[in-house]
Structure formats: C-alpha cells, structure tokens
Amino acid sequence: MALRPTMQFQQLNRAFQTDPRRVLGQALMQQGASSAPVQSPLQGLGRLSSALVGAYLQRKASDRLAEQETAARDAITAALPANVNPAIAGLVQTQPDAVSNALTQAAFARNSELVTQPLEGAPGAVVIGTQTTGPLGDQSFTPSSVYTPQTPRKPDVITFQNPGNAADQVSLLTNDPEFTSKAQDLLNKNYVRRQGSAPTVSIDQTGEETIVVESAKSGIKRLDEDMDKFEANIELLNRLDVARDLLADGMETGPIQNLLMPFRKIGVDLNLLSEDTADQLTNQEVFSAISNYLIPRMRAKGSGATSDAEGAAFARATITMDKNPRSNQMILAGMRQLAIRQNTLIREKEKWFYGQGKGTFKGFGDWADENVPPAFQRIESDEQLTNAIQQGTISVGDAFYDAKNRRYEILTEEMLRDG
C-alpha cells in the first residue's frame, strides 16, 4: 500500500504546490467535474478522461511527495547522534522540521570553552579566556583575566658572626629544617647575630614579575575594549556592504528621490505603481534604515545623548537618501576602509601582545606604521594603481587619492577594463 504524504515538511510542501503534475492534474480534475450540460457522448467521455488523468497525475505527485518525505526522515534519523534522547528520535515522525532545524543550528553553532594560555615574562602566570571554534574550524581567543599563582615566601638569610674574628661568619637559611638546632649551636659557641646595616637579607625577586603581570592586566583590558570596537565594526560593515550593493545595482538617491519617497509609499499602498518602482522604493527604504542606524553611532561611546544639532551634523557626514549616488559611494567607501583598517590594527595588536610584545604593546605603533597600509592610498601613476590592484591592496569599490588629478576616486569595473 502506497504511503500518503503527511505534509509535515514546509520546503517539500512548497515544492509540491508548484509540481507541474499536481497543477495539471488539478486543472484536469476541474474540467472533469464541470457541471455544464453535455453536448455529446464524446464530450462526456472527454470529461471523464480528464478527471481520470487528473486524478492519476495528482496521485503521482502525492506519491512523489511521500517518497521525498520518507527520504528526508531517513536523512534526519541518520544525522542524529547515537546517544540521542529517544524522545527526540520519536519527534522525527511527528515534528521532522523542528528536529531538522535543531540539527542545522547545532551543526553551525560556534562552540566555546574556557582555556588558558601561558603569559610570557611571568613564569607560572596564565591568561584565562574563551576559545571559540566555528563550524569551519576557525578559532578565536578572547582573554578575560590573568591568574598569577601565589609565590612562596623566599627564605631569609640570618648571619652569625664570631665576636673574636669578624671574618668568621656563618649564614643560615630560615627554611632549613635544622635551622633552630644549628643556630642554637652557634649561640652556644658565643656566636652572635650580625648587627649593622643588613642583619637579615630577604631573597625575594618577585618585583619584576609583578610589573609584568600588572602590565599584562592593563593590556588585556585594552584588548577587551578593542574587541568591543571590532564587533561593532563587523556590524557596521555588514550594513555598509548592503548599502554598497544597493548603490552598485543602480538605486537612485538625491534630493528629488528623497522628496518623492513619501508619495511613492502611498502609491504602493494603493497599487498605483509598477513592480519595478515598488522594488526601487523598497531598496531606498532599506538604504534609509541603514543611514538611520549609522547616524547615532557616530557619537563617541560614553559621551552622552546626541543633540538635534549634533544629529544633523552626523547626518551630513554619513550616507543619506538626500545625497547624490557618487557622494554616497565616496562616503560609504571611506567608512568601510576606516573600519576595515581599524579591525586590522586590532587583530595585529592582539597578535603583537601575545607574541613579539610579550604581554606589552611596546613598539607596536612603529611596526603598524610600516606594515599596515593607510585607509586611503595615494596613487601617483597608472603603474602604481596597477601594482596596488595586483597586490590586493585596492579592490573594486575602494576609494583612493588620485594624486595626478588631485581628487579622490573609487575603483570601478570600468576602470579595470579600460586600464
């Protein structure tokens, strides 16, 4: 007996609704079920044939859906771990989509674990942090604190001196198990504890290590602050990339476009505009939403609320619907390149701290000036531009300063073809 589809898979259901066999079968069934008067026996036979063929096609489409559902359930069951809860395994039959979504989320989830790394320059001290592993094997380490083991107290040295011979001295370590008996023996021999500038010497050299640890703590705090900036830049770059794609696809901006947007919204609600115009409006609304997201974030963190005047000034400094496309492209490219360079510096600073810097940032500034390219490159000639493109330091959509023509330019596909 053939299985019947359960209609429990949303993606398979959508494909079933557009299955040509099901669509054609439904149409033929409607023809066969027509209640219009029959003009001839052949017409009646034709309706019957349409109904039978339609039923056959729909049945084949349903059988195909049932097979796909069975295959999907088998795939979900095979993906379940051996120690899965039996209740979860039972849900494969009743809630397969929920189990499939849970497996997908688990497969692409980033796994975090608490790990430690040795801190160079401070023997025994470790950096405690979270190591995150992505689904593709990429790893990142976020430091949170420094643990320094308690340094055992160094033993004191007590020196005893023969009163009759100043050169006759005996030094004892206070942690010597026989210290008491040895000291008493010397005292019995009329030795005295040496008096003067330094009767007791403490063997304690933890000062340098303390400085290293405190410096590392300060450095980790700075790295934590930089990581907040890094994540904020990632969020910013995601939105800037969307805005860049919209502009690259020909979305129009400018004072007139900004003025027409409210009227176009009304036109869309009344179904008076074409589909292309409605799509253009949707893109413009997305662009405006990105602009509204950027404006308040231009204020320095912790500097208080943004006034209306400051908000207007920030709006003039970022992408907005009332600017022309080229201005928006130039501003957008600048914001992207500054954020990318800042994130590059943050990554390199972390590498320096745990590597060459040995828990400090000493020398990083000079190294960065020599090895991290500026956000905007200065191009003196066509040859220099070609070399920058080949080296990957400039790509399509990036802004650079054209020293020859004394203006900022954006690298486009047309410039690559013409070059």
JOVENMO-V525819 format. One record per residue. N is the residue number from 1. SS is DSSP state (2 for helix, 1 for strand, 0 for the rest). Layout:
N;SS
N;SS
//
This chain:
1;0
2;0
3;0
4;0
5;0
6;0
7;0
8;0
9;0
10;2
11;2
12;2
13;2
14;2
15;2
16;2
17;2
18;0
19;0
20;2
21;2
22;2
23;2
24;2
25;2
26;2
27;2
28;2
29;2
30;2
31;2
32;2
33;0
34;0
35;0
36;0
37;0
38;0
39;0
40;0
41;2
42;2
43;2
44;2
45;2
46;2
47;2
48;2
49;2
50;2
51;2
52;2
53;2
54;2
55;2
56;2
57;2
58;2
59;2
60;2
61;2
62;2
63;2
64;2
65;2
66;2
67;2
68;2
69;2
70;2
71;2
72;2
73;2
74;2
75;2
76;2
77;2
78;2
79;2
80;0
81;0
82;0
83;0
84;0
85;0
86;2
87;2
88;2
89;2
90;2
91;2
92;2
93;2
94;2
95;0
96;2
97;2
98;2
99;2
100;2
101;2
102;2
103;2
104;2
105;2
106;2
107;2
108;2
109;0
110;0
111;1
112;1
113;1
114;1
115;1
116;1
117;1
118;1
119;0
120;0
121;0
122;0
123;0
124;0
125;0
126;1
127;1
128;1
129;1
130;1
131;1
132;1
133;1
134;0
135;0
136;0
137;0
138;0
139;1
140;1
141;1
142;1
143;1
144;1
145;1
146;1
147;1
148;0
149;0
150;0
151;0
152;0
153;0
154;0
155;0
156;1
157;1
158;1
159;1
160;1
161;1
162;1
163;0
164;0
165;1
166;1
167;1
168;1
169;1
170;1
171;1
172;1
173;1
174;0
175;0
176;0
177;0
178;0
179;2
180;2
181;2
182;2
183;2
184;2
185;2
186;2
187;2
188;2
189;0
190;0
191;1
192;1
193;1
194;0
195;0
196;0
197;0
198;0
199;0
200;1
201;1
202;1
203;0
204;0
205;0
206;0
207;2
208;2
209;2
210;2
211;2
212;2
213;2
214;2
215;2
216;2
217;2
218;2
219;2
220;2
221;2
222;2
223;2
224;2
225;2
226;2
227;2
228;2
229;2
230;2
231;2
232;2
233;2
234;2
235;2
236;2
237;2
238;2
239;2
240;2
241;2
242;2
243;2
244;2
245;2
246;2
247;2
248;2
249;0
250;0
251;0
252;0
253;0
254;0
255;2
256;2
257;2
258;2
259;2
260;2
261;2
262;2
263;2
264;2
265;2
266;2
267;2
268;2
269;2
270;0
271;0
272;0
273;0
274;0
275;2
276;2
277;2
278;2
279;2
280;2
281;2
282;2
283;2
284;2
285;2
286;2
287;2
288;2
289;2
290;2
291;2
292;2
293;2
294;2
295;2
296;2
297;0
298;0
299;0
300;0
301;0
302;0
303;0
304;0
305;0
306;0
307;0
308;2
309;2
310;2
311;2
312;2
313;2
314;2
315;2
316;2
317;2
318;0
319;0
320;0
321;0
322;0
323;0
324;0
325;2
326;2
327;2
328;2
329;2
330;2
331;2
332;2
333;2
334;2
335;2
336;2
337;2
338;2
339;2
340;2
341;2
342;2
343;2
344;2
345;2
346;2
347;2
348;2
349;2
350;2
351;2
352;2
353;2
354;2
355;0
356;0
357;0
358;0
359;0
360;0
361;0
362;0
363;0
364;2
365;2
366;2
367;2
368;2
369;2
370;2
371;2
372;0
373;0
374;0
375;0
376;0
377;1
378;1
379;1
380;0
381;0
382;2
383;2
384;2
385;2
386;2
387;2
388;2
389;2
390;2
391;2
392;0
393;0
394;0
395;0
396;0
397;0
398;0
399;1
400;1
401;1
402;1
403;0
404;0
405;0
406;0
407;1
408;1
409;1
410;1
411;0
412;0
413;2
414;2
415;2
416;2
417;2
418;2
419;0
//
